Amino acid sequence: MKQFESTVTMAASPEQVWSVLADVVRWPEWLPTVTRVEPLDSSSLKIGARYKISQPKLPITVWTVSELTSGSSFNWEAHSPGIRTIATHALAPISSLEARATLGVIFSGFFAGAVSLFKGGLTQDYLNREAAALKETLLRLSGPNPSQT
């Protein structure tokens, strides 16, 4: 099993962060690593919901929500021969006006080592870019912070 992760802390309420993170159909509007999200069942995030996702440099993949704790985390999985990929999305409140998001990818299965070797750098790059884009999006949504002027 190989795991990659990126964590970001942002000045936004946990509820604000969750509303952006859980609205997966709108990810292409703000996430540079996702070009299309097509719901195959329902656009609402729920266990068993499937989404076809297009990303640069990666094959189009169907992800199925496997775990969901509303307001704090969700995981979805994709399967191909010899590899199981789990993408994790976790939110931890720091205060009422600050939250930490941790995004991760776990490769397991017979080909996990090979996939990690060949796609590990791209995976970590995408996670870092996604965490930064989430923080930037929430900053843009919350408007200017008077303490930062």
C-alpha positions as CSV (number, residue, x, y, z in Angstrom):
1,M,0.0,0.0,0.0
2,K,1.3,3.5,-1.0
3,Q,-0.1,6.7,0.4
4,F,0.2,10.3,-0.7
5,E,-1.2,13.3,1.2
6,S,-1.4,17.1,1.3
7,T,-2.8,19.2,4.2
8,V,-3.8,22.9,4.1
9,T,-5.1,25.2,6.9
10,M,-7.4,28.0,5.9
11,A,-9.2,31.0,7.4
12,A,-12.7,29.8,6.7
13,S,-15.4,28.1,8.8
14,P,-15.5,24.3,8.6
15,E,-19.0,24.7,7.1
16,Q,-17.7,26.9,4.3
17,V,-14.9,24.5,3.5
18,W,-17.2,21.5,3.5
19,S,-19.7,23.3,1.1
20,V,-16.9,23.7,-1.4
21,L,-15.2,20.4,-0.9
22,A,-18.4,18.3,-1.0
23,D,-19.8,20.0,-4.1
24,V,-17.8,17.7,-6.4
25,V,-19.7,18.5,-9.5
26,R,-18.4,22.1,-9.4
27,W,-14.8,21.1,-8.9
28,P,-13.8,21.9,-12.5
29,E,-14.7,25.5,-11.8
30,W,-11.9,26.0,-9.3
31,L,-9.7,22.9,-9.4
32,P,-6.9,22.9,-12.0
33,T,-6.5,19.2,-11.8
34,V,-10.1,18.3,-12.7
35,T,-11.5,19.1,-16.1
36,R,-14.9,17.4,-15.8
37,V,-17.1,15.7,-13.2
38,E,-20.1,13.8,-14.5
39,P,-22.5,12.3,-11.9
40,L,-23.6,8.9,-13.0
41,D,-26.3,8.5,-10.3
42,S,-27.1,11.6,-8.4
43,S,-25.2,14.9,-8.2
44,S,-25.5,14.8,-4.4
45,L,-22.7,13.3,-2.4
46,K,-23.8,10.1,-0.8
47,I,-22.5,6.6,-0.3
48,G,-22.7,4.6,-3.5
49,A,-22.8,7.7,-5.7
50,R,-20.6,7.3,-8.8
51,Y,-18.8,10.1,-10.7
52,K,-16.9,9.9,-14.0
53,I,-13.9,12.3,-13.6
54,S,-11.6,13.6,-16.2
55,Q,-8.2,14.9,-15.2
56,P,-5.2,16.0,-17.3
57,K,-2.6,13.2,-17.8
58,L,-4.8,10.5,-16.3
59,P,-7.4,8.2,-17.8
60,I,-11.1,9.0,-17.3
61,T,-12.0,7.2,-14.1
62,V,-15.3,6.3,-12.3
63,W,-15.1,7.0,-8.6
64,T,-17.6,5.5,-6.1
65,V,-18.2,7.2,-2.7
66,S,-17.4,4.5,-0.2
67,E,-17.4,6.5,3.1
68,L,-19.1,9.7,4.1
69,T,-19.4,11.7,7.3
70,S,-21.4,14.7,6.4
71,G,-19.6,17.9,7.2
72,S,-16.2,16.3,7.8
73,S,-15.0,13.6,5.4
74,F,-15.6,11.4,2.4
75,N,-13.7,8.8,0.5
76,W,-14.2,7.4,-2.9
77,E,-12.7,4.5,-4.7
78,A,-11.7,3.5,-8.2
79,H,-10.7,0.0,-9.3
80,S,-8.8,-1.3,-12.3
81,P,-7.0,-4.6,-12.8
82,G,-4.5,-5.1,-9.9
83,I,-5.0,-1.7,-8.4
84,R,-7.5,-0.1,-6.0
85,T,-7.3,3.6,-5.5
86,I,-8.9,5.4,-2.6
87,A,-9.0,9.2,-2.6
88,T,-9.6,10.7,0.9
89,H,-11.0,14.1,1.8
90,A,-11.0,15.0,5.5
91,L,-11.8,18.3,7.2
92,A,-10.9,19.1,10.8
93,P,-12.2,22.3,12.5
94,I,-9.6,24.3,14.2
95,S,-12.0,27.0,15.4
96,S,-15.3,28.4,14.2
97,L,-13.3,30.5,11.6
98,E,-10.5,28.1,10.7
99,A,-10.3,24.6,9.3
100,R,-7.7,22.1,8.1
101,A,-8.3,19.9,5.0
102,T,-6.3,16.8,4.3
103,L,-6.5,15.3,0.9
104,G,-5.0,11.9,0.2
105,V,-4.6,9.1,-2.3
106,I,-3.9,5.5,-1.3
107,F,-2.9,2.8,-3.9
108,S,-3.3,-0.8,-2.9
109,G,-3.3,-4.1,-4.8
110,F,-0.8,-6.1,-6.8
111,F,0.3,-3.1,-9.0
112,A,0.3,-0.5,-6.2
113,G,4.1,-0.3,-6.1
114,A,4.4,0.2,-9.9
115,V,1.6,2.7,-10.0
116,S,3.2,4.7,-7.1
117,L,6.6,4.6,-8.9
118,F,5.2,5.9,-12.2
119,K,2.4,8.1,-11.0
120,G,3.5,9.0,-7.5
121,G,5.1,12.3,-8.4
122,L,2.0,13.4,-10.4
123,T,-0.3,12.2,-7.6
124,Q,1.6,14.3,-5.0
125,D,1.7,17.3,-7.3
126,Y,-2.0,17.1,-7.9
127,L,-2.8,16.8,-4.2
128,N,-0.6,19.9,-3.5
129,R,-2.3,21.9,-6.2
130,E,-5.7,20.8,-5.1
131,A,-5.0,21.8,-1.5
132,A,-3.7,25.2,-2.6
133,A,-6.7,25.7,-4.9
134,L,-9.1,24.9,-2.1
135,K,-7.5,27.5,0.1
136,E,-7.5,30.1,-2.7
137,T,-11.1,29.4,-3.5
138,L,-12.2,29.8,0.1
139,L,-10.2,33.0,0.4
140,R,-11.9,34.4,-2.7
141,L,-15.3,33.4,-1.4
142,S,-14.8,34.9,2.0
143,G,-13.6,38.3,0.6
144,P,-10.8,40.4,1.9
145,N,-9.7,39.9,5.5
146,P,-9.3,43.3,7.3
147,S,-6.5,41.9,9.4
148,Q,-4.5,41.2,6.2
149,T,-4.6,44.8,4.8
